[in-house]
Amino acid sequence: MKFFEKLGTDPGSNARYGLLHTEHGTVETPIFMPVGTIGSVKGIYHRDLKEDIGAQIILGNTYHLYLRPGLDILNRAGGLHEFVSWDRPILTDSGGFQVFSLTENRKLTEEGCIFRSHIDGSKHMFTPENNVDTQRMIGADIIMALDECTPGDADHRYALDSLKLTQKWLERGIRRFDSTEPLYGYAQHFFPIVQGCVYPDLRVMAAEHAASLGREGYAIGGLSVGEPTEVMYRMLEVLHPVLPQEKPRYLMGVGTPANILEGIARGIDMFDCVMPTRNGRNGMLFTWEGMINIRNRKWADDFSPIDPGGTSFVDKAYSKAYLRHMFVAGEMIAAQIASEHNVAFYLELVRCARKHIISGDFAAWKDEAVRKLETKL
């Protein structure tokens, strides 16, 4: 079966809808992938991820899983799906962004990236080859190439040198991937990561190089790392005509609900971000009417549902007043309710996007939705 089917486009934008086929299930696109960094989406039961929220695919992090629980445990368990009891698709990033974030505790070389564990300070090295081996052992359905995530404020010279290193690593990673086999009896798919910072010429160079390698999908990295939002959107517009139209595009680590809709309008199919759970744990809720800081006094006697337009169990079961009370009282369930609401909202957001792409009115709907989503209530 073909890995990706592009089934249609929106006449007023570059939005597309389609299907991603993996051996752990089919994923409708555009899709948001909840982040399960170490094998769990923080604060949410797998049962609720499936039955209430309707998550079709989740993301795991190679850097964190490599350090803990470690490859031996994951291999003996039969891979990450078995270890965490998740029978739907999983995508893993290569850990490049996490290593980039270590700053003082990593060193880049032609061979690979030397870094120290944030857990115990032990020294490790990712090469393009052993990074593929690591993701083979984790067992994700979709795996990423090792790259350097260039800082958003890098100058052109640094960004060019960084891109050249990423391209060399990509070619080595592809050779390793193509010369090895999956370990657990199902196919895996390998995505290059398109870098190039905020420079259109470098982004085009990166996309042309990645496209020439004929992979099944393409990730876009190094955005939402400090550059203005408008610059991120411009880079997506630059990349749209260069990346293969019949292959999925994955915008890594982005972003707010408005970012996601604007990304969809610019041809992006896949998204992930920690924002729904991270913001949820801190009392920030995303709703169809705008953003809510549930800790604010104004919600203390508001007995309306968390999000009257929401579709999840928690939206129907709890009021704003109750959720605020739980946060003020320091109850663990507050973070759980808020996280489940936010992840459910993100999944509902992309479901609505798919519906409007199919009906042909996505562009007009998106503009009105973004206006509301960016409102602070």
NORKALIN-V18124 format. One line per field, one symbol per residue. burial: + if it has 16 or more other C-alpha atoms within 10 Angstrom, else -. Layout:
burial: ???
//
This chain:
burial: ---+++--++--++++++++++-+-+++++++++++++++++++-+--+---+-+++++++++++++---+-+++--++++----+-++++++++++-++-----+-+---++++++--------++++-++++++++++++++++++++++-+----++-++++++-++++++-++----++----+++++++++++++-++++++++++----++++++++++-+---+++-++++++-+++--+++++++++++++++++++++++++++++++++++++++++++++++++---++----+++--+-++++--++++++++++------+++++++++++++++++++++-+++-++++--+--++-+++---
//
